[in-house]
Amino acid sequence: MALRSRLRAALLAGGLALAGGAGPALAAGEALPPPDTNFSFDGLFGTFDRASAQRGFQVYKEVCSNCHSMRLLYYRNLRELGLSDAEVRAIAATVQVNDGPNDEGQMFERPGRPSDRFRSPFTNENAARAANNGAYPPDLSVITKAREHGADYIHALLTGYSDPPEDFHLMEGMNYNKYFAGRQIAMAPPIAGEGQVEYKDGTAATVEQMSKDVTTFLAWAAEPELEQRKQMGVRIILFLTILGGLVYAVKRKIWSDVH
């Protein structure tokens, strides 16, 4: 999948607020750094947990897709997560896609196909803002690449909602999130409670589990070639190591009689 344009990672931020209580010294309204989540794809030999990514797609489809698009993905890409052709066709067919013109010059709607892009929830940005009190839900295709700390930040954002401290002034229509800049975010908690989705594999759908799964899916969507790139990097390192050893051995042999 080709490199994609960078997109904003979150919605509207509020003004500065007072940060109270004991703990590290932070400026008023300054966001906390996201904790390390230890995803399976971290590190030199990390790989995507396909089961987690499939569950994450379910969370995106049932929760996030109501507001957020992923217009850089095609339904056929889901095969790379281990879904069968029949499953991909069934998923694509659940949406209606605007197509045409037909022989009469009219646009028409048809069931989606694997070759279609993920359907966007809104026809344009103005419609998206009108449905979200003026805030624009960003496209999630490369959201983990668009923010510092990547997947750790997205996971922290999803799990960082709480009631604000007593001395924190929360603006009207905003939600408190300790990992968001200014600690105020227009987006309501998308993952609001346990059991919000029913996983097909029987995994308990806790807030933590759903947040980690959907972040895994978003990380895969942003960088599906990650595993191949890491494998290639390991091969190159091994090749250079062996080549370096051979060059050193040849050098020692050639110059062995020189005093």
Order of alpha helices (4+ residues) and beta strands (2+ residues): alpha-alpha-beta-beta-alpha-alpha-beta-beta-alpha-alpha
